[in-house]
Amino acid sequence: MTLSSQEQAKELVRAAEDVKAEQIIAFDVIGKSPLTDYVLICQGRSQAHAKGIADHIREELDKKGIHPLSVEGHAEGSWILMDYTDVIVHIFHPETRTYYNLEDLHKNDPVETF
């Protein structure tokens, strides 16, 4: 199944919402980044929750035939990065999210909050 980057972003958000990911936001970086179209940021309540969010996202997207190019940080669970080409997903532990403050990098990009 081929989804547009916007449809893929919506599927990723839905999967994150399914397992109660918190503070989900998606930045539209179409035409601003040569790497991706959307940057999705969310957090879990703990490292175990962050890992569970990543696992669920992967399972749900795998069902649709959409697989990440890479997944980094899963073993630690503080900052998990999932590269779906058109959408980059960052799943944080709250303290790590606050420390790195990726939202500030995208403060001028259109954002959708969920």
C-alpha positions in Angstrom: 0.0 0.0 0.0 1.4 3.4 -1.0 0.4 6.3 1.2 1.1 10.0 0.7 3.4 11.5 3.2 0.5 13.3 4.8 -1.5 10.0 5.1 1.5 8.3 6.5 1.9 11.0 9.1 -1.8 10.6 10.1 -1.3 6.8 10.4 1.7 7.3 12.6 -0.2 9.7 14.8 -3.2 7.3 15.1 -0.8 4.5 16.1 0.8 6.7 18.8 -2.6 7.8 20.1 -3.7 4.1 20.3 -1.1 3.6 23.1 -1.6 6.9 24.8 1.4 8.8 23.6 1.5 12.2 25.1 2.0 15.7 23.6 1.9 14.6 20.0 2.8 17.2 17.5 3.7 17.0 13.8 5.7 19.6 11.9 5.2 20.1 8.2 8.7 20.5 6.7 7.7 19.9 3.1 10.0 21.9 0.9 12.1 22.9 3.9 14.0 19.6 4.5 15.6 17.5 1.9 15.3 14.5 4.3 11.6 14.3 5.1 8.2 15.8 4.8 7.0 15.6 8.4 8.6 15.5 11.8 6.5 13.8 14.5 7.4 14.3 18.1 5.7 12.6 21.1 6.5 11.2 24.5 5.8 8.4 26.8 5.4 8.6 30.6 8.4 6.3 31.1 11.2 4.6 29.1 9.1 1.5 29.0 6.1 3.4 27.7 8.2 5.1 25.0 9.4 1.6 23.9 5.8 0.4 23.8 4.8 3.4 21.6 7.6 2.6 19.2 6.7 -1.1 19.1 3.0 -0.4 18.5 3.8 2.1 15.7 6.0 -0.4 14.0 3.4 -3.2 14.3 0.6 -1.0 12.9 2.6 0.4 10.0 4.1 -3.1 9.2 0.5 -4.3 8.7 0.2 -1.7 6.0 3.4 -2.7 4.4 5.2 0.4 5.6 8.6 -0.3 7.2 11.1 2.1 8.8 14.5 2.5 7.2 15.9 2.5 10.7 15.1 2.7 14.3 17.6 4.1 16.8 17.5 4.3 20.6 15.0 1.6 21.3 17.2 -0.3 23.7 17.5 2.8 26.0 14.0 4.2 25.5 15.0 7.8 26.3 14.9 9.0 22.7 13.7 6.7 20.0 14.0 7.8 16.4 12.1 6.0 13.7 12.9 6.9 10.1 9.9 6.3 7.8 11.5 8.4 5.0 8.6 10.8 4.5 8.0 11.0 8.3 10.7 11.1 11.0 9.3 10.0 14.4 10.9 11.1 17.7 9.6 9.3 20.8 10.9 10.8 24.0 11.0 10.3 27.7 9.8 13.6 29.1 13.1 14.7 30.7 15.0 14.0 27.4 12.4 15.9 25.4 12.7 18.9 27.6 16.5 18.8 27.5 16.8 18.6 23.6 13.7 20.8 22.9 13.4 19.8 19.2 10.3 21.8 19.0 12.4 25.0 19.1 14.2 23.8 15.9 10.9 23.8 14.1 9.3 26.8 15.7 8.7 28.5 12.3 7.2 25.4 10.6 3.5 24.7 10.4 2.5 22.5 13.3 -0.4 20.3 14.2 -1.0 19.4 17.8 -2.9 16.2 18.8 
